[in-house]
Amino acid sequence: MKLIIAVIQDKDSHRLIDALSDKEYKTTKLSTTGGFLKEGNTTLMIGCEDEEVDQALDIIKHKSSHREQMVAPISPMGGNADSYIPRPINIEVGGATVFVLPVDSFFQF
């Protein structure tokens, strides 16, 4: 048995959860915050049998979109603010960061 932990953008969470539910994957949704953009995201915990992992990863891959987002850089702390000219930059966000972990035991009470 495996535990899949998938960190995705909030925008992708509903369609991914629906797609996983359609294939009868049980998911637990956690609201989390990313460290880089300091924005909300969603972390899904998905328990499945070893032979179901590839199908679950395929669903995650196809339902987690990459997109570009404009962000403004944060001014330097303690630096010379006179020479700092903030320019918004385009970065790629989205997709999924996925961890697959072995499960030694599973209990449901």
C-alpha positions as a Markdown table, in Angstrom:
| # | Residue | x | y | z |
|---|---|---|---|---|
| 1 | Met | 0.0 | 0.0 | 0.0 |
| 2 | Lys | 1.1 | 3.6 | -0.7 |
| 3 | Leu | 0.3 | 7.0 | 0.4 |
| 4 | Ile | 0.4 | 9.7 | -2.3 |
| 5 | Ile | 0.8 | 13.3 | -1.1 |
| 6 | Ala | 0.1 | 15.8 | -3.9 |
| 7 | Val | 0.6 | 19.5 | -3.5 |
| 8 | Ile | -1.5 | 21.4 | -6.1 |
| 9 | Gln | -2.9 | 24.8 | -6.8 |
| 10 | Asp | -6.3 | 25.6 | -5.3 |
| 11 | Lys | -7.6 | 26.2 | -8.8 |
| 12 | Asp | -7.0 | 22.6 | -9.8 |
| 13 | Ser | -8.3 | 21.0 | -6.6 |
| 14 | His | -12.0 | 20.5 | -7.5 |
| 15 | Arg | -11.4 | 18.9 | -10.9 |
| 16 | Leu | -8.6 | 16.7 | -9.6 |
| 17 | Ile | -10.7 | 15.5 | -6.6 |
| 18 | Asp | -13.6 | 14.8 | -8.9 |
| 19 | Ala | -11.4 | 12.8 | -11.3 |
| 20 | Leu | -9.9 | 10.8 | -8.5 |
| 21 | Ser | -13.4 | 10.1 | -7.0 |
| 22 | Asp | -14.6 | 8.9 | -10.4 |
| 23 | Lys | -11.9 | 6.2 | -10.2 |
| 24 | Glu | -12.9 | 5.5 | -6.6 |
| 25 | Tyr | -9.7 | 6.9 | -5.0 |
| 26 | Lys | -10.3 | 8.0 | -1.4 |
| 27 | Thr | -8.7 | 11.4 | -0.8 |
| 28 | Thr | -8.3 | 13.8 | 2.1 |
| 29 | Lys | -7.9 | 17.4 | 1.3 |
| 30 | Leu | -5.8 | 19.8 | 3.4 |
| 31 | Ser | -5.6 | 23.5 | 3.0 |
| 32 | Thr | -1.9 | 24.5 | 2.9 |
| 33 | Thr | 0.2 | 27.6 | 2.1 |
| 34 | Gly | 3.2 | 27.5 | -0.2 |
| 35 | Gly | 6.5 | 28.9 | 1.0 |
| 36 | Phe | 7.6 | 30.7 | -2.2 |
| 37 | Leu | 4.5 | 32.7 | -3.3 |
| 38 | Lys | 2.9 | 32.6 | 0.2 |
| 39 | Glu | -0.4 | 31.7 | -1.5 |
| 40 | Gly | -2.9 | 29.1 | -0.6 |
| 41 | Asn | -2.7 | 25.7 | -2.2 |
| 42 | Thr | -4.2 | 22.3 | -1.6 |
| 43 | Thr | -2.5 | 19.1 | -0.4 |
| 44 | Leu | -4.2 | 15.8 | -1.1 |
| 45 | Met | -3.5 | 12.6 | 0.7 |
| 46 | Ile | -4.5 | 9.6 | -1.4 |
| 47 | Gly | -4.2 | 6.0 | -0.1 |
| 48 | Cys | -4.0 | 3.3 | -2.7 |
| 49 | Glu | -2.7 | -0.2 | -3.5 |
| 50 | Asp | 0.8 | -0.5 | -5.1 |
| 51 | Glu | -0.7 | -1.4 | -8.5 |
| 52 | Glu | -3.0 | 1.7 | -8.5 |
| 53 | Val | -0.2 | 4.2 | -8.1 |
| 54 | Asp | 0.6 | 4.7 | -11.8 |
| 55 | Gln | -3.1 | 5.4 | -12.6 |
| 56 | Ala | -3.4 | 7.9 | -9.7 |
| 57 | Leu | -0.2 | 9.7 | -10.9 |
| 58 | Asp | -1.5 | 9.9 | -14.4 |
| 59 | Ile | -4.8 | 11.5 | -13.2 |
| 60 | Ile | -2.8 | 14.0 | -11.1 |
| 61 | Lys | -0.5 | 14.8 | -14.0 |
| 62 | His | -3.4 | 15.5 | -16.4 |
| 63 | Lys | -5.6 | 17.5 | -14.0 |
| 64 | Ser | -2.9 | 19.8 | -12.6 |
| 65 | Ser | -2.3 | 22.6 | -15.0 |
| 66 | His | 0.7 | 24.8 | -15.5 |
| 67 | Arg | 0.0 | 28.5 | -15.9 |
| 68 | Glu | 1.9 | 31.7 | -15.8 |
| 69 | Gln | 1.4 | 34.2 | -13.0 |
| 70 | Met | 2.7 | 37.8 | -12.6 |
| 71 | Val | 4.4 | 38.4 | -9.3 |
| 72 | Ala | 6.1 | 41.5 | -7.8 |
| 73 | Pro | 9.4 | 40.9 | -6.1 |
| 74 | Ile | 9.7 | 41.7 | -2.4 |
| 75 | Ser | 12.0 | 44.6 | -1.6 |
| 76 | Pro | 15.3 | 43.6 | 0.0 |
| 77 | Met | 15.4 | 43.7 | 3.8 |
| 78 | Gly | 18.2 | 45.9 | 5.1 |
| 79 | Gly | 19.4 | 46.6 | 1.6 |
| 80 | Asn | 19.6 | 49.9 | -0.3 |
| 81 | Ala | 16.0 | 50.6 | -1.3 |
| 82 | Asp | 17.2 | 53.6 | -3.5 |
| 83 | Ser | 18.6 | 51.3 | -6.1 |
| 84 | Tyr | 15.9 | 48.7 | -5.9 |
| 85 | Ile | 13.4 | 49.0 | -8.8 |
| 86 | Pro | 10.7 | 46.4 | -8.4 |
| 87 | Arg | 9.6 | 44.9 | -11.7 |
| 88 | Pro | 6.9 | 42.3 | -11.8 |
| 89 | Ile | 8.0 | 39.0 | -13.3 |
| 90 | Asn | 6.2 | 36.2 | -15.0 |
| 91 | Ile | 6.7 | 32.8 | -13.3 |
| 92 | Glu | 5.3 | 29.4 | -14.0 |
| 93 | Val | 3.0 | 28.1 | -11.3 |
| 94 | Gly | 0.8 | 25.1 | -11.1 |
| 95 | Gly | 1.4 | 21.5 | -11.8 |
| 96 | Ala | 1.8 | 19.2 | -8.9 |
| 97 | Thr | 4.5 | 18.2 | -6.4 |
| 98 | Val | 4.0 | 14.6 | -5.6 |
| 99 | Phe | 5.4 | 12.2 | -3.0 |
| 100 | Val | 4.8 | 8.5 | -2.9 |
| 101 | Leu | 5.4 | 6.9 | 0.5 |
| 102 | Pro | 5.2 | 3.3 | 1.6 |
| 103 | Val | 2.5 | 2.5 | 4.2 |
| 104 | Asp | 3.4 | -0.1 | 6.8 |
| 105 | Ser | 0.0 | -0.3 | 8.4 |
| 106 | Phe | -3.4 | 1.2 | 7.8 |
| 107 | Phe | -6.3 | 1.3 | 10.3 |
| 108 | Gln | -9.8 | 2.6 | 9.9 |
| 109 | Phe | -11.9 | 2.8 | 13.1 |
